[in-house]
């Protein structure tokens, strides 16, 4: 399953469950919103910036998704850094201004495949949620430490 399909399945599932999509991105599409690190002087347009795959809101909660077509360790590390160091808090606050967000949760979306799921489960201490999807567009929450789903 391609990353685009993972993202589409999760977008549809989120909307069906009352989440409002703030932004989303498909690989190499340029459709997403670039977030800059705090204190960035923006001399280079994308240097150090990140483009979340999905940001969605519901009530006072915001979701920050990184999606892949497989287990991908750097995304777990990236989310852990963003979550613990708050190094993109200025861009996120600006993007989400007007939504009244009190909680931001970070997670991963991947295909429902045993080998990717097993590897991902070894990294749960770095994220707030883990979601999978399959070719039939089913979405399953495997981990949700903040109980937002």
ChimeraX commands (.cxc) that place a marker at each C-alpha (Angstrom):
marker #1 position 0.00,0.00,0.00 radius 0.5
marker #1 position 1.35,3.41,-0.97 radius 0.5
marker #1 position 1.66,6.28,1.50 radius 0.5
marker #1 position -0.97,8.26,-0.41 radius 0.5
marker #1 position -3.52,5.48,0.16 radius 0.5
marker #1 position -2.65,5.35,3.88 radius 0.5
marker #1 position -3.24,9.10,4.10 radius 0.5
marker #1 position -6.50,9.01,2.10 radius 0.5
marker #1 position -7.92,6.17,4.20 radius 0.5
marker #1 position -7.05,7.97,7.43 radius 0.5
marker #1 position -8.41,11.32,6.15 radius 0.5
marker #1 position -11.74,9.69,5.30 radius 0.5
marker #1 position -11.88,7.90,8.65 radius 0.5
marker #1 position -11.09,11.08,10.57 radius 0.5
marker #1 position -13.83,13.03,8.78 radius 0.5
marker #1 position -16.33,10.21,9.36 radius 0.5
marker #1 position -15.51,10.46,13.06 radius 0.5
marker #1 position -16.00,14.20,13.37 radius 0.5
marker #1 position -12.43,15.46,12.96 radius 0.5
marker #1 position -11.86,18.63,10.96 radius 0.5
marker #1 position -8.89,18.42,8.59 radius 0.5
marker #1 position -6.67,21.50,8.95 radius 0.5
marker #1 position -4.06,20.40,6.39 radius 0.5
marker #1 position -2.70,17.30,4.73 radius 0.5
marker #1 position 0.07,16.34,2.34 radius 0.5
marker #1 position 0.81,13.58,-0.11 radius 0.5
marker #1 position 4.43,12.62,-0.83 radius 0.5
marker #1 position 6.13,14.94,-3.32 radius 0.5
marker #1 position 2.88,16.83,-3.96 radius 0.5
marker #1 position 3.73,20.17,-2.40 radius 0.5
marker #1 position 0.16,20.44,-1.08 radius 0.5
marker #1 position 1.03,20.48,2.61 radius 0.5
marker #1 position 1.82,23.32,4.96 radius 0.5
marker #1 position 5.46,23.88,5.82 radius 0.5
marker #1 position 6.10,24.40,9.52 radius 0.5
marker #1 position 9.26,26.26,10.46 radius 0.5
marker #1 position 11.28,25.62,13.61 radius 0.5
marker #1 position 11.00,28.20,16.40 radius 0.5
marker #1 position 13.33,31.13,15.87 radius 0.5
marker #1 position 13.80,30.31,12.19 radius 0.5
marker #1 position 15.06,33.27,10.18 radius 0.5
marker #1 position 13.70,31.70,6.97 radius 0.5
marker #1 position 16.75,32.50,4.85 radius 0.5
marker #1 position 16.20,29.17,3.13 radius 0.5
marker #1 position 12.60,28.30,2.38 radius 0.5
marker #1 position 12.51,24.68,3.58 radius 0.5
marker #1 position 15.71,24.35,5.63 radius 0.5
marker #1 position 14.79,22.63,8.88 radius 0.5
marker #1 position 11.09,22.80,8.11 radius 0.5
marker #1 position 8.61,19.94,8.27 radius 0.5
marker #1 position 5.40,19.19,6.40 radius 0.5
marker #1 position 2.97,17.10,8.48 radius 0.5
marker #1 position 1.03,14.45,6.59 radius 0.5
marker #1 position -2.21,15.34,8.43 radius 0.5
marker #1 position -3.20,17.85,11.07 radius 0.5
marker #1 position -6.79,17.50,12.26 radius 0.5
marker #1 position -8.79,19.01,15.12 radius 0.5
marker #1 position -11.83,18.04,17.17 radius 0.5
marker #1 position -13.04,20.06,20.12 radius 0.5
marker #1 position -9.81,21.18,21.86 radius 0.5
marker #1 position -7.56,18.37,20.56 radius 0.5
marker #1 position -5.20,18.50,17.58 radius 0.5
marker #1 position -3.70,15.45,15.86 radius 0.5
marker #1 position -0.32,15.52,14.13 radius 0.5
marker #1 position 0.19,12.57,11.77 radius 0.5
marker #1 position 3.18,11.19,9.95 radius 0.5
marker #1 position 2.15,8.43,7.55 radius 0.5
marker #1 position 4.28,5.91,5.73 radius 0.5
marker #1 position 3.93,2.83,3.56 radius 0.5
marker #1 position 6.06,0.88,6.06 radius 0.5
marker #1 position 7.76,1.15,9.44 radius 0.5
marker #1 position 10.08,4.16,9.26 radius 0.5
marker #1 position 12.19,4.84,12.35 radius 0.5
marker #1 position 13.07,8.49,11.49 radius 0.5
marker #1 position 9.38,9.48,11.73 radius 0.5
marker #1 position 9.14,8.10,15.26 radius 0.5
marker #1 position 12.29,10.03,16.18 radius 0.5
marker #1 position 11.01,13.21,14.51 radius 0.5
marker #1 position 7.68,13.10,16.33 radius 0.5
marker #1 position 9.38,12.43,19.64 radius 0.5
marker #1 position 11.62,15.44,19.13 radius 0.5
marker #1 position 8.75,17.73,18.11 radius 0.5
marker #1 position 6.67,16.52,21.06 radius 0.5
marker #1 position 9.35,16.78,23.74 radius 0.5
marker #1 position 11.31,19.80,22.56 radius 0.5
marker #1 position 8.36,21.88,21.31 radius 0.5
marker #1 position 10.69,23.11,18.58 radius 0.5
marker #1 position 7.79,23.81,16.18 radius 0.5
marker #1 position 5.38,25.25,18.74 radius 0.5
marker #1 position 5.32,28.73,17.18 radius 0.5
marker #1 position 4.33,27.44,13.72 radius 0.5
marker #1 position 1.81,25.02,15.21 radius 0.5
marker #1 position 0.28,27.74,17.38 radius 0.5
marker #1 position -0.05,30.02,14.37 radius 0.5
marker #1 position -1.58,27.26,12.21 radius 0.5
marker #1 position -4.05,26.27,14.93 radius 0.5
marker #1 position -4.91,29.75,16.19 radius 0.5
marker #1 position -8.65,30.13,16.42 radius 0.5
marker #1 position -9.28,26.46,17.22 radius 0.5
marker #1 position -8.83,26.71,21.01 radius 0.5
marker #1 position -6.47,23.74,21.17 radius 0.5
marker #1 position -5.45,22.58,24.64 radius 0.5
marker #1 position -3.89,19.23,23.67 radius 0.5
marker #1 position -1.65,18.23,20.76 radius 0.5
marker #1 position -1.07,14.52,20.13 radius 0.5
marker #1 position 1.45,12.98,17.75 radius 0.5
marker #1 position 1.22,9.69,15.93 radius 0.5
marker #1 position 1.93,7.43,13.01 radius 0.5
marker #1 position -0.25,5.91,10.30 radius 0.5
marker #1 position 0.96,2.80,8.46 radius 0.5
marker #1 position -0.49,-0.12,6.48 radius 0.5
marker #1 position -2.00,-3.01,8.45 radius 0.5
marker #1 position 0.92,-5.38,7.94 radius 0.5
marker #1 position 2.28,-7.56,10.71 radius 0.5
marker #1 position 5.98,-6.83,10.15 radius 0.5
marker #1 position 5.48,-3.03,10.15 radius 0.5
marker #1 position 3.16,-3.17,13.13 radius 0.5
marker #1 position 5.57,-5.30,15.18 radius 0.5
marker #1 position 8.47,-2.91,14.53 radius 0.5
marker #1 position 6.27,0.11,15.28 radius 0.5
marker #1 position 5.18,-1.35,18.60 radius 0.5
marker #1 position 8.80,-1.24,19.78 radius 0.5
marker #1 position 8.70,2.58,19.42 radius 0.5
marker #1 position 5.43,3.42,21.19 radius 0.5
marker #1 position 7.25,5.38,23.88 radius 0.5
marker #1 position 7.97,8.05,21.23 radius 0.5
marker #1 position 4.41,8.66,20.02 radius 0.5
marker #1 position 0.88,9.18,21.34 radius 0.5
marker #1 position -0.99,6.99,18.85 radius 0.5
marker #1 position -0.48,4.31,16.19 radius 0.5
marker #1 position -3.07,3.73,13.49 radius 0.5
marker #1 position -3.15,1.23,10.64 radius 0.5
marker #1 position -5.25,0.89,7.53 radius 0.5
marker #1 position -5.78,-1.83,4.95 radius 0.5
marker #1 position -6.74,-2.20,1.28 radius 0.5
marker #1 position -10.42,-2.32,2.26 radius 0.5
marker #1 position -10.13,1.19,3.79 radius 0.5
marker #1 position -10.51,-0.16,7.32 radius 0.5
marker #1 position -8.71,1.88,9.97 radius 0.5
marker #1 position -7.65,0.44,13.31 radius 0.5
marker #1 position -6.28,2.22,16.38 radius 0.5
marker #1 position -3.53,0.08,17.92 radius 0.5
marker #1 position -2.25,2.55,20.49 radius 0.5
marker #1 position -3.83,5.71,21.94 radius 0.5
marker #1 position -2.11,6.80,25.14 radius 0.5
marker #1 position -4.16,10.03,25.36 radius 0.5
marker #1 position -7.49,8.26,24.61 radius 0.5
marker #1 position -8.46,10.75,21.89 radius 0.5
marker #1 position -10.09,8.20,19.54 radius 0.5
marker link #1:1,2 radius 0.2
marker link #1:2,3 radius 0.2
marker link #1:3,4 radius 0.2
marker link #1:4,5 radius 0.2
marker link #1:5,6 radius 0.2
marker link #1:6,7 radius 0.2
marker link #1:7,8 radius 0.2
marker link #1:8,9 radius 0.2
marker link #1:9,10 radius 0.2
marker link #1:10,11 radius 0.2
marker link #1:11,12 radius 0.2
marker link #1:12,13 radius 0.2
marker link #1:13,14 radius 0.2
marker link #1:14,15 radius 0.2
marker link #1:15,16 radius 0.2
marker link #1:16,17 radius 0.2
marker link #1:17,18 radius 0.2
marker link #1:18,19 radius 0.2
marker link #1:19,20 radius 0.2
marker link #1:20,21 radius 0.2
marker link #1:21,22 radius 0.2
marker link #1:22,23 radius 0.2
marker link #1:23,24 radius 0.2
marker link #1:24,25 radius 0.2
marker link #1:25,26 radius 0.2
marker link #1:26,27 radius 0.2
marker link #1:27,28 radius 0.2
marker link #1:28,29 radius 0.2
marker link #1:29,30 radius 0.2
marker link #1:30,31 radius 0.2
marker link #1:31,32 radius 0.2
marker link #1:32,33 radius 0.2
marker link #1:33,34 radius 0.2
marker link #1:34,35 radius 0.2
marker link #1:35,36 radius 0.2
marker link #1:36,37 radius 0.2
marker link #1:37,38 radius 0.2
marker link #1:38,39 radius 0.2
marker link #1:39,40 radius 0.2
marker link #1:40,41 radius 0.2
marker link #1:41,42 radius 0.2
marker link #1:42,43 radius 0.2
marker link #1:43,44 radius 0.2
marker link #1:44,45 radius 0.2
marker link #1:45,46 radius 0.2
marker link #1:46,47 radius 0.2
marker link #1:47,48 radius 0.2
marker link #1:48,49 radius 0.2
marker link #1:49,50 radius 0.2
marker link #1:50,51 radius 0.2
marker link #1:51,52 radius 0.2
marker link #1:52,53 radius 0.2
marker link #1:53,54 radius 0.2
marker link #1:54,55 radius 0.2
marker link #1:55,56 radius 0.2
marker link #1:56,57 radius 0.2
marker link #1:57,58 radius 0.2
marker link #1:58,59 radius 0.2
marker link #1:59,60 radius 0.2
marker link #1:60,61 radius 0.2
marker link #1:61,62 radius 0.2
marker link #1:62,63 radius 0.2
marker link #1:63,64 radius 0.2
marker link #1:64,65 radius 0.2
marker link #1:65,66 radius 0.2
marker link #1:66,67 radius 0.2
marker link #1:67,68 radius 0.2
marker link #1:68,69 radius 0.2
marker link #1:69,70 radius 0.2
marker link #1:70,71 radius 0.2
marker link #1:71,72 radius 0.2
marker link #1:72,73 radius 0.2
marker link #1:73,74 radius 0.2
marker link #1:74,75 radius 0.2
marker link #1:75,76 radius 0.2
marker link #1:76,77 radius 0.2
marker link #1:77,78 radius 0.2
marker link #1:78,79 radius 0.2
marker link #1:79,80 radius 0.2
marker link #1:80,81 radius 0.2
marker link #1:81,82 radius 0.2
marker link #1:82,83 radius 0.2
marker link #1:83,84 radius 0.2
marker link #1:84,85 radius 0.2
marker link #1:85,86 radius 0.2
marker link #1:86,87 radius 0.2
marker link #1:87,88 radius 0.2
marker link #1:88,89 radius 0.2
marker link #1:89,90 radius 0.2
marker link #1:90,91 radius 0.2
marker link #1:91,92 radius 0.2
marker link #1:92,93 radius 0.2
marker link #1:93,94 radius 0.2
marker link #1:94,95 radius 0.2
marker link #1:95,96 radius 0.2
marker link #1:96,97 radius 0.2
marker link #1:97,98 radius 0.2
marker link #1:98,99 radius 0.2
marker link #1:99,100 radius 0.2
marker link #1:100,101 radius 0.2
marker link #1:101,102 radius 0.2
marker link #1:102,103 radius 0.2
marker link #1:103,104 radius 0.2
marker link #1:104,105 radius 0.2
marker link #1:105,106 radius 0.2
marker link #1:106,107 radius 0.2
marker link #1:107,108 radius 0.2
marker link #1:108,109 radius 0.2
marker link #1:109,110 radius 0.2
marker link #1:110,111 radius 0.2
marker link #1:111,112 radius 0.2
marker link #1:112,113 radius 0.2
marker link #1:113,114 radius 0.2
marker link #1:114,115 radius 0.2
marker link #1:115,116 radius 0.2
marker link #1:116,117 radius 0.2
marker link #1:117,118 radius 0.2
marker link #1:118,119 radius 0.2
marker link #1:119,120 radius 0.2
marker link #1:120,121 radius 0.2
marker link #1:121,122 radius 0.2
marker link #1:122,123 radius 0.2
marker link #1:123,124 radius 0.2
marker link #1:124,125 radius 0.2
marker link #1:125,126 radius 0.2
marker link #1:126,127 radius 0.2
marker link #1:127,128 radius 0.2
marker link #1:128,129 radius 0.2
marker link #1:129,130 radius 0.2
marker link #1:130,131 radius 0.2
marker link #1:131,132 radius 0.2
marker link #1:132,133 radius 0.2
marker link #1:133,134 radius 0.2
marker link #1:134,135 radius 0.2
marker link #1:135,136 radius 0.2
marker link #1:136,137 radius 0.2
marker link #1:137,138 radius 0.2
marker link #1:138,139 radius 0.2
marker link #1:139,140 radius 0.2
marker link #1:140,141 radius 0.2
marker link #1:141,142 radius 0.2
marker link #1:142,143 radius 0.2
marker link #1:143,144 radius 0.2
marker link #1:144,145 radius 0.2
marker link #1:145,146 radius 0.2
marker link #1:146,147 radius 0.2
marker link #1:147,148 radius 0.2
marker link #1:148,149 radius 0.2
view
